[in-house]
Amino acid sequence: MLPKTPKAPSIWRFVKGSAKTLFVLEAIGFAASYGVYYRMNTNREFRQYINENYPFVLDYYYKIGELVGDSKARQADANYWSSTAVKRSE
C-alpha cells in the first residue's frame, strides 16, 4: 500500500491558481495591445478614428514610432487628413 502524502497547504494552491490566472490575463492583454498596435500601424483610417476619440493614444503611438525611427508618420498622417478634409468640404 502506498504511503499517504499530506496535501499542500491551501495558501499554496491559492498562489498557484492566482499565478496561472495572472499569466493568462497578461497574455490576453499583450495580444490585445499587439492587435491594436498592428491595426494602427497598417490602417490610416483607424489612426484617424483613434485621433478623433483617443488622441493621447495616438500621441503615444507616434512617440514610440519616433523612438524606433519612423519620425515622418505623424506629419504624413496630418498632411493626408488635412488634404482629405479639404476635399470633403468642397
C-alpha positions in Angstrom: 0.0 0.0 0.0 1.2 3.5 -0.9 2.0 5.8 1.9 -0.3 8.8 2.2 1.2 12.2 1.4 0.0 15.3 3.0 -1.9 17.8 0.9 -0.3 21.1 0.1 -1.5 24.0 2.3 -4.4 25.9 0.9 -2.3 29.1 0.6 0.0 27.4 -2.0 -3.0 26.3 -4.0 -4.3 29.8 -4.0 -0.9 31.2 -5.0 -0.6 28.7 -7.9 -4.1 29.4 -9.1 -3.6 33.2 -8.9 -0.3 32.9 -10.8 -2.0 30.9 -13.6 -4.8 33.4 -13.8 -2.4 36.3 -13.8 -0.4 34.7 -16.6 -3.5 34.2 -18.7 -4.7 37.8 -18.2 -1.2 39.1 -19.1 -1.2 37.0 -22.3 -4.7 38.3 -23.3 -3.6 41.9 -22.5 -0.5 41.5 -24.6 -2.4 40.0 -27.5 -5.0 42.8 -27.4 -2.4 45.6 -27.3 -0.4 44.0 -30.1 -3.6 43.8 -32.2 -4.4 47.4 -31.6 -0.8 48.4 -32.5 -0.8 46.3 -35.6 -4.1 47.8 -36.8 -2.8 51.3 -36.0 0.4 50.5 -37.9 -1.4 49.3 -41.1 -4.7 51.3 -41.2 -4.7 55.1 -41.6 -8.5 55.3 -41.2 -8.2 53.5 -37.8 -5.5 56.0 -36.8 -7.9 58.8 -37.7 -10.6 57.3 -35.6 -8.2 57.0 -32.7 -7.1 60.6 -33.2 -10.7 61.8 -33.1 -11.7 59.7 -30.0 -8.5 58.9 -28.1 -5.8 61.5 -29.1 -3.5 60.6 -26.2 -3.2 57.0 -27.5 -2.2 58.2 -31.0 0.3 60.6 -29.4 2.0 57.7 -27.6 1.9 55.7 -30.8 3.8 58.5 -32.6 6.3 58.9 -29.8 7.1 55.2 -29.9 7.5 55.4 -33.7 9.8 58.3 -33.3 12.0 56.4 -30.9 12.1 53.4 -33.2 12.9 55.5 -36.2 9.7 56.3 -38.2 9.7 60.1 -37.5 7.6 61.1 -40.5 4.4 59.2 -39.7 2.9 62.0 -37.7 3.5 64.6 -40.4 2.3 62.2 -43.2 -0.9 61.5 -41.4 -1.5 65.2 -40.7 -1.0 66.0 -44.4 -3.3 63.2 -45.6 -6.0 64.1 -43.1 -5.9 67.8 -44.0 -6.0 67.1 -47.7 -9.0 64.8 -47.3 -10.7 67.3 -45.1 -10.4 69.9 -47.9 -11.8 67.5 -50.4 -14.8 66.7 -48.2 -15.6 70.4 -47.6 -15.7 71.2 -51.4 
